[in-house]
Amino acid sequence: MAQCGELALSAIIPCDWLFLIPIVFVTSFISGVFGIGGGLLLVIIMSWMLPPIELLYAHASVQLLSNFTRAYIHRKTIDRGFIKNFSLGILIGFIPAFFIFGRMDIEKLKPLLYVYGLVMMLVPAGLMTAAFQKLPNLTIPISVPLMGAMFGAIGPYLTPYFLSLGFSPAAFVATEAVAAVINHIVRLGIYFGSDRVSVSSFSASTLWLPFALFPSILMATRLSKVWVYRMEARAFFIWVRILVILICFISLLFYFMG
């Protein structure tokens, strides 16, 4: 049997499940407080443990549960009007994303996502809002299916857009969670609909991994709710920017060092 110290595993073994429980707790808490960040940290950690194909499913399914839990807990502050428009854009973008996915060299494009996030977090709020207002209404939502399928965790791409919408901290966390749920459902649809991914690609333990981690996700998300409502709005959005900058910087380091 493979040992816990090995990084390249074909399946999650019990000792690795124990390792992921606190990791998923921390990443779910970060996403629960700030609405972003946890997914990108989780995909970096999971990439050490799983082959690329299994990583696609494991990360998307764990994040689907995490974001669904967050959306349910904060359901009273969801901006439903925005979600309707966002969903329409997702539906339009799904078809081209389905045919394009798998035909691009994703690895070479990843630094662009992180650089975009870094640069946008340094742009003043007023200029950022004005820039997004000049775009056609559904531009960002239409692009989400392809971005999600290619990169998995797209917080650096979506966060500037959400910051420009003028949400309160609670509405930011809740509405971003619903948008992420939609994104992860579409991601899984693209993965399983393509000829690159099938259920037979995964070990049984990987298929069950999200459900094994759900208690950790639930506890972290419930705990994070207290912090969201205590935090002053200005401090909240400053910390969101700092978090995205740190995560993008760390992701770039891992990309060029690994």
PATOR-817739 format. One record per residue (C-alpha): residue in three letters; x, y, z negated; residue number from 1. Coordinates in pm, 1 decimal. Layout:
N
atom r:ALA u:X v:Y w:Z k:NUM
...
This chain:
258
atom r:MET u:0.0 v:0.0 w:0.0 k:1
atom r:ALA u:121.2 v:351.1 w:75.8 k:2
atom r:GLN u:253.0 v:551.0 w:-217.2 k:3
atom r:CYS u:126.6 v:894.0 w:-328.4 k:4
atom r:GLY u:457.7 v:1054.3 w:-245.0 k:5
atom r:GLU u:417.6 v:982.6 w:125.2 k:6
atom r:LEU u:278.8 v:1278.0 w:319.9 k:7
atom r:ALA u:182.1 v:1113.0 w:649.7 k:8
atom r:LEU u:-108.7 v:883.5 w:562.7 k:9
atom r:SER u:-359.9 v:718.4 w:794.1 k:10
atom r:ALA u:-623.3 v:736.0 w:521.4 k:11
atom r:ILE u:-681.9 v:892.3 w:181.7 k:12
atom r:ILE u:-596.3 v:641.4 w:-89.0 k:13
atom r:PRO u:-735.0 v:664.5 w:-445.0 k:14
atom r:CYS u:-438.6 v:847.7 w:-594.7 k:15
atom r:ASP u:-468.5 v:1115.5 w:-325.0 k:16
atom r:TRP u:-835.9 v:1159.1 w:-406.4 k:17
atom r:LEU u:-728.2 v:1248.2 w:-760.4 k:18
atom r:PHE u:-482.7 v:1501.3 w:-619.3 k:19
atom r:LEU u:-752.9 v:1661.2 w:-402.7 k:20
atom r:ILE u:-1003.9 v:1704.9 w:-685.8 k:21
atom r:PRO u:-822.7 v:2001.4 w:-850.0 k:22
atom r:ILE u:-713.9 v:2134.9 w:-509.0 k:23
atom r:VAL u:-1071.7 v:2144.7 w:-381.0 k:24
atom r:PHE u:-1185.3 v:2294.9 w:-712.3 k:25
atom r:VAL u:-938.7 v:2583.2 w:-668.5 k:26
atom r:THR u:-1014.6 v:2641.5 w:-298.4 k:27
atom r:SER u:-1391.3 v:2626.9 w:-361.3 k:28
atom r:PHE u:-1354.3 v:2873.8 w:-649.6 k:29
atom r:ILE u:-1155.2 v:3114.8 w:-430.7 k:30
atom r:SER u:-1417.5 v:3097.3 w:-156.2 k:31
atom r:GLY u:-1692.3 v:3123.3 w:-416.9 k:32
atom r:VAL u:-1552.5 v:3447.1 w:-559.6 k:33
atom r:PHE u:-1438.3 v:3619.4 w:-240.0 k:34
atom r:GLY u:-1630.2 v:3439.2 w:35.6 k:35
atom r:ILE u:-1309.9 v:3350.5 w:221.3 k:36
atom r:GLY u:-962.5 v:3205.7 w:177.9 k:37
atom r:GLY u:-1025.3 v:2860.4 w:37.7 k:38
atom r:GLY u:-1082.5 v:2691.1 w:372.4 k:39
atom r:LEU u:-751.6 v:2801.0 w:519.9 k:40
atom r:LEU u:-556.7 v:2693.7 w:211.1 k:41
atom r:LEU u:-733.7 v:2357.2 w:216.7 k:42
atom r:VAL u:-656.4 v:2288.2 w:581.6 k:43
atom r:ILE u:-285.9 v:2356.3 w:516.3 k:44
atom r:ILE u:-281.4 v:2106.0 w:228.8 k:45
atom r:MET u:-488.4 v:1844.2 w:411.5 k:46
atom r:SER u:-259.4 v:1869.8 w:715.3 k:47
atom r:TRP u:19.0 v:1716.2 w:501.3 k:48
atom r:MET u:-197.9 v:1415.8 w:422.6 k:49
atom r:LEU u:-400.5 v:1329.2 w:731.2 k:50
atom r:PRO u:-338.0 v:1275.8 w:1102.6 k:51
atom r:PRO u:-479.3 v:1556.2 w:1322.6 k:52
atom r:ILE u:-794.6 v:1370.7 w:1431.2 k:53
atom r:GLU u:-893.1 v:1272.3 w:1076.7 k:54
atom r:LEU u:-809.0 v:1623.4 w:958.6 k:55
atom r:LEU u:-1070.2 v:1770.1 w:1197.2 k:56
atom r:TYR u:-1351.9 v:1574.4 w:1034.3 k:57
atom r:ALA u:-1228.3 v:1583.3 w:673.5 k:58
atom r:HIS u:-1179.9 v:1959.4 w:662.5 k:59
atom r:ALA u:-1501.3 v:2046.2 w:849.2 k:60
atom r:SER u:-1716.3 v:1817.2 w:631.8 k:61
atom r:VAL u:-1563.5 v:1927.1 w:298.9 k:62
atom r:GLN u:-1604.6 v:2292.9 w:396.3 k:63
atom r:LEU u:-1960.6 v:2227.7 w:512.1 k:64
atom r:LEU u:-2049.6 v:2101.2 w:164.6 k:65
atom r:SER u:-1859.0 v:2383.8 w:-4.5 k:66
atom r:ASN u:-2024.5 v:2657.1 w:199.1 k:67
atom r:PHE u:-2370.6 v:2500.7 w:175.9 k:68
atom r:THR u:-2336.0 v:2490.7 w:-203.5 k:69
atom r:ARG u:-2226.5 v:2855.5 w:-210.2 k:70
atom r:ALA u:-2511.0 v:2961.0 w:20.6 k:71
atom r:TYR u:-2767.5 v:2782.9 w:-198.2 k:72
atom r:ILE u:-2637.2 v:2930.6 w:-523.5 k:73
atom r:HIS u:-2640.8 v:3284.7 w:-374.8 k:74
atom r:ARG u:-2951.3 v:3228.9 w:-158.4 k:75
atom r:LYS u:-3132.9 v:3539.4 w:-291.0 k:76
atom r:THR u:-2868.5 v:3775.1 w:-145.4 k:77
atom r:ILE u:-2844.0 v:3623.8 w:205.3 k:78
atom r:ASP u:-2899.6 v:3878.4 w:485.7 k:79
atom r:ARG u:-3148.9 v:3675.1 w:686.7 k:80
atom r:GLY u:-3175.2 v:3926.7 w:969.2 k:81
atom r:PHE u:-2803.6 v:3903.2 w:1032.5 k:82
atom r:ILE u:-2813.7 v:3521.9 w:1018.8 k:83
atom r:LYS u:-3083.7 v:3512.3 w:1289.3 k:84
atom r:ASN u:-2864.4 v:3714.5 w:1528.2 k:85
atom r:PHE u:-2554.2 v:3518.4 w:1428.6 k:86
atom r:SER u:-2731.7 v:3187.5 w:1497.8 k:87
atom r:LEU u:-2840.2 v:3309.7 w:1840.5 k:88
atom r:GLY u:-2481.4 v:3395.3 w:1926.7 k:89
atom r:ILE u:-2364.0 v:3054.2 w:1802.2 k:90
atom r:LEU u:-2617.0 v:2876.8 w:2025.9 k:91
atom r:ILE u:-2500.4 v:3075.7 w:2328.2 k:92
atom r:GLY u:-2134.1 v:3011.4 w:2249.7 k:93
atom r:PHE u:-2174.2 v:2639.0 w:2181.9 k:94
atom r:ILE u:-2193.1 v:2530.2 w:2547.4 k:95
atom r:PRO u:-1869.2 v:2691.6 w:2672.6 k:96
atom r:ALA u:-1693.2 v:2587.3 w:2349.9 k:97
atom r:PHE u:-1797.6 v:2225.0 w:2403.8 k:98
atom r:PHE u:-1638.7 v:2214.8 w:2749.6 k:99
atom r:ILE u:-1329.6 v:2420.6 w:2665.6 k:100
atom r:PHE u:-1237.3 v:2237.0 w:2341.9 k:101
atom r:GLY u:-956.9 v:1988.1 w:2398.1 k:102
atom r:ARG u:-830.8 v:2160.7 w:2711.8 k:103
atom r:MET u:-614.8 v:2421.3 w:2537.4 k:104
atom r:ASP u:-287.1 v:2402.1 w:2345.4 k:105
atom r:ILE u:-423.4 v:2503.0 w:2005.3 k:106
atom r:GLU u:-93.9 v:2492.0 w:1816.9 k:107
atom r:LYS u:63.9 v:2768.1 w:2026.0 k:108
atom r:LEU u:-237.3 v:2993.6 w:1964.3 k:109
atom r:LYS u:-252.8 v:2962.9 w:1584.3 k:110
atom r:PRO u:-4.0 v:3245.7 w:1510.7 k:111
atom r:LEU u:-228.1 v:3485.7 w:1703.8 k:112
atom r:LEU u:-513.1 v:3416.1 w:1459.8 k:113
atom r:TYR u:-293.1 v:3488.6 w:1158.3 k:114
atom r:VAL u:-138.7 v:3801.7 w:1312.3 k:115
atom r:TYR u:-487.1 v:3927.7 w:1399.4 k:116
atom r:GLY u:-596.8 v:3880.6 w:1037.9 k:117
atom r:LEU u:-287.7 v:4059.5 w:904.6 k:118
atom r:VAL u:-324.7 v:4356.8 w:1135.8 k:119
atom r:MET u:-699.1 v:4397.1 w:1082.1 k:120
atom r:MET u:-662.5 v:4395.2 w:702.9 k:121
atom r:LEU u:-436.0 v:4700.2 w:733.3 k:122
atom r:VAL u:-690.9 v:4895.6 w:939.4 k:123
atom r:PRO u:-895.2 v:5153.3 w:738.0 k:124
atom r:ALA u:-1257.2 v:5052.2 w:676.9 k:125
atom r:GLY u:-1401.0 v:5336.7 w:885.1 k:126
atom r:LEU u:-1191.2 v:5256.9 w:1191.7 k:127
atom r:MET u:-1269.1 v:4885.6 w:1160.0 k:128
atom r:THR u:-1642.4 v:4948.1 w:1142.0 k:129
atom r:ALA u:-1630.1 v:5185.0 w:1441.5 k:130
atom r:ALA u:-1434.9 v:4929.8 w:1646.8 k:131
atom r:PHE u:-1684.9 v:4649.4 w:1586.8 k:132
atom r:GLN u:-1982.0 v:4877.6 w:1649.8 k:133
atom r:LYS u:-1849.1 v:4941.5 w:2002.1 k:134
atom r:LEU u:-1863.8 v:4569.2 w:2084.4 k:135
atom r:PRO u:-2181.1 v:4418.5 w:2236.9 k:136
atom r:ASN u:-2405.6 v:4287.3 w:1958.2 k:137
atom r:LEU u:-2335.6 v:3911.6 w:1987.4 k:138
atom r:THR u:-1968.7 v:3921.0 w:2091.2 k:139
atom r:ILE u:-1825.1 v:3781.9 w:1767.4 k:140
atom r:PRO u:-2096.6 v:3518.8 w:1703.1 k:141
atom r:ILE u:-2067.9 v:3387.0 w:2060.4 k:142
atom r:SER u:-1693.7 v:3337.5 w:2013.7 k:143
atom r:VAL u:-1726.8 v:3153.6 w:1680.5 k:144
atom r:PRO u:-1795.5 v:2797.8 w:1811.9 k:145
atom r:LEU u:-1476.0 v:2795.6 w:2018.9 k:146
atom r:MET u:-1268.4 v:2961.4 w:1747.3 k:147
atom r:GLY u:-1405.0 v:2722.3 w:1484.4 k:148
atom r:ALA u:-1341.8 v:2411.8 w:1694.6 k:149
atom r:MET u:-989.4 v:2524.0 w:1781.0 k:150
atom r:PHE u:-866.3 v:2653.0 w:1445.6 k:151
atom r:GLY u:-1099.7 v:2502.1 w:1185.9 k:152
atom r:ALA u:-1061.5 v:2770.3 w:919.0 k:153
atom r:ILE u:-1132.7 v:3105.3 w:1086.0 k:154
atom r:GLY u:-1150.4 v:3335.9 w:784.0 k:155
atom r:PRO u:-885.5 v:3569.5 w:932.2 k:156
atom r:TYR u:-1105.0 v:3605.6 w:1241.2 k:157
atom r:LEU u:-1444.4 v:3653.4 w:1073.2 k:158
atom r:THR u:-1347.8 v:3852.6 w:764.2 k:159
atom r:PRO u:-1280.0 v:4184.1 w:946.9 k:160
atom r:TYR u:-1617.5 v:4150.5 w:1116.8 k:161
atom r:PHE u:-1799.0 v:4086.7 w:787.9 k:162
atom r:LEU u:-1615.8 v:4374.0 w:618.9 k:163
atom r:SER u:-1750.6 v:4608.3 w:885.8 k:164
atom r:LEU u:-2115.2 v:4519.5 w:810.4 k:165
atom r:GLY u:-2146.7 v:4703.9 w:479.2 k:166
atom r:PHE u:-2257.4 v:4410.7 w:263.3 k:167
atom r:SER u:-2251.1 v:4416.8 w:-116.6 k:168
atom r:PRO u:-2008.2 v:4163.4 w:-268.7 k:169
atom r:ALA u:-2286.6 v:3912.1 w:-342.2 k:170
atom r:ALA u:-2439.8 v:3953.6 w:4.9 k:171
atom r:PHE u:-2092.7 v:3922.2 w:161.7 k:172
atom r:VAL u:-2027.5 v:3591.8 w:-17.1 k:173
atom r:ALA u:-2375.1 v:3450.2 w:49.4 k:174
atom r:THR u:-2412.8 v:3556.7 w:412.4 k:175
atom r:GLU u:-2059.6 v:3449.4 w:501.5 k:176
atom r:ALA u:-2137.3 v:3110.1 w:346.0 k:177
atom r:VAL u:-2443.0 v:3058.9 w:567.4 k:178
atom r:ALA u:-2245.1 v:3166.7 w:873.1 k:179
atom r:ALA u:-1973.2 v:2918.5 w:775.4 k:180
atom r:VAL u:-2229.3 v:2637.2 w:734.0 k:181
atom r:ILE u:-2354.0 v:2702.7 w:1086.7 k:182
atom r:ASN u:-1996.6 v:2714.2 w:1213.9 k:183
atom r:HIS u:-1902.8 v:2380.2 w:1051.8 k:184
atom r:ILE u:-2216.6 v:2203.9 w:1179.6 k:185
atom r:VAL u:-2133.2 v:2324.2 w:1529.7 k:186
atom r:ARG u:-1767.9 v:2219.3 w:1483.5 k:187
atom r:LEU u:-1871.3 v:1866.7 w:1390.4 k:188
atom r:GLY u:-2106.9 v:1856.7 w:1688.6 k:189
atom r:ILE u:-1825.8 v:1963.0 w:1922.7 k:190
atom r:TYR u:-1581.6 v:1713.3 w:1769.1 k:191
atom r:PHE u:-1812.6 v:1412.3 w:1787.7 k:192
atom r:GLY u:-1950.6 v:1515.9 w:2125.8 k:193
atom r:SER u:-1604.1 v:1530.2 w:2279.9 k:194
atom r:ASP u:-1410.3 v:1226.3 w:2397.2 k:195
atom r:ARG u:-1133.8 v:1303.6 w:2145.5 k:196
atom r:VAL u:-1323.9 v:1217.7 w:1828.1 k:197
atom r:SER u:-1549.7 v:928.5 w:1725.2 k:198
atom r:VAL u:-1650.1 v:763.9 w:1398.3 k:199
atom r:SER u:-1411.0 v:480.2 w:1477.9 k:200
atom r:SER u:-1126.0 v:734.3 w:1466.4 k:201
atom r:PHE u:-1153.6 v:752.1 w:1087.8 k:202
atom r:SER u:-1097.0 v:519.4 w:797.5 k:203
atom r:ALA u:-1393.3 v:450.6 w:568.2 k:204
atom r:SER u:-1229.6 v:643.0 w:284.4 k:205
atom r:THR u:-1192.9 v:954.3 w:500.8 k:206
atom r:LEU u:-1559.8 v:936.8 w:600.1 k:207
atom r:TRP u:-1661.8 v:925.4 w:233.5 k:208
atom r:LEU u:-1409.7 v:1186.2 w:117.0 k:209
atom r:PRO u:-1645.4 v:1491.7 w:121.8 k:210
atom r:PHE u:-1899.9 v:1314.5 w:-99.1 k:211
atom r:ALA u:-1632.4 v:1205.8 w:-346.9 k:212
atom r:LEU u:-1519.4 v:1567.7 w:-379.3 k:213
atom r:PHE u:-1868.9 v:1718.8 w:-409.3 k:214
atom r:PRO u:-1877.6 v:1733.1 w:-794.3 k:215
atom r:SER u:-1557.3 v:1938.1 w:-790.5 k:216
atom r:ILE u:-1704.7 v:2168.9 w:-523.9 k:217
atom r:LEU u:-2027.5 v:2216.9 w:-720.6 k:218
atom r:MET u:-1856.7 v:2297.2 w:-1052.3 k:219
atom r:ALA u:-1617.7 v:2548.7 w:-892.9 k:220
atom r:THR u:-1893.2 v:2724.8 w:-699.7 k:221
atom r:ARG u:-2119.2 v:2755.5 w:-1003.4 k:222
atom r:LEU u:-1831.5 v:2897.0 w:-1207.5 k:223
atom r:SER u:-1743.1 v:3148.0 w:-935.2 k:224
atom r:LYS u:-2093.4 v:3299.4 w:-937.5 k:225
atom r:VAL u:-2022.0 v:3474.2 w:-1268.5 k:226
atom r:TRP u:-1717.7 v:3650.7 w:-1124.2 k:227
atom r:VAL u:-1895.3 v:3771.5 w:-809.0 k:228
atom r:TYR u:-2159.5 v:3961.6 w:-1003.0 k:229
atom r:ARG u:-1912.0 v:4105.6 w:-1252.8 k:230
atom r:MET u:-1671.1 v:4250.5 w:-997.7 k:231
atom r:GLU u:-1702.7 v:4614.8 w:-891.5 k:232
atom r:ALA u:-1757.7 v:4650.2 w:-514.6 k:233
atom r:ARG u:-1446.1 v:4855.2 w:-437.7 k:234
atom r:ALA u:-1221.0 v:4614.8 w:-628.7 k:235
atom r:PHE u:-1389.2 v:4316.9 w:-461.7 k:236
atom r:PHE u:-1317.1 v:4435.6 w:-108.1 k:237
atom r:ILE u:-960.6 v:4536.5 w:-194.8 k:238
atom r:TRP u:-899.4 v:4185.0 w:-324.9 k:239
atom r:VAL u:-1057.1 v:4034.9 w:-11.0 k:240
atom r:ARG u:-806.9 v:4226.4 w:201.7 k:241
atom r:ILE u:-514.1 v:4125.7 w:-20.7 k:242
atom r:LEU u:-622.3 v:3761.0 w:-12.7 k:243
atom r:VAL u:-647.4 v:3751.7 w:367.3 k:244
atom r:ILE u:-305.6 v:3918.1 w:403.0 k:245
atom r:LEU u:-145.4 v:3665.4 w:165.8 k:246
atom r:ILE u:-307.5 v:3364.5 w:330.5 k:247
atom r:CYS u:-218.8 v:3479.9 w:682.8 k:248
atom r:PHE u:140.1 v:3542.9 w:573.6 k:249
atom r:ILE u:165.3 v:3198.9 w:410.0 k:250
atom r:SER u:10.3 v:3035.3 w:716.9 k:251
atom r:LEU u:263.8 v:3201.5 w:944.7 k:252
atom r:LEU u:546.3 v:3082.8 w:719.8 k:253
atom r:PHE u:418.8 v:2724.6 w:729.1 k:254
atom r:TYR u:373.8 v:2742.5 w:1106.9 k:255
atom r:PHE u:726.9 v:2860.5 w:1183.6 k:256
atom r:MET u:893.8 v:2648.9 w:914.2 k:257
atom r:GLY u:709.5 v:2328.7 w:992.9 k:258
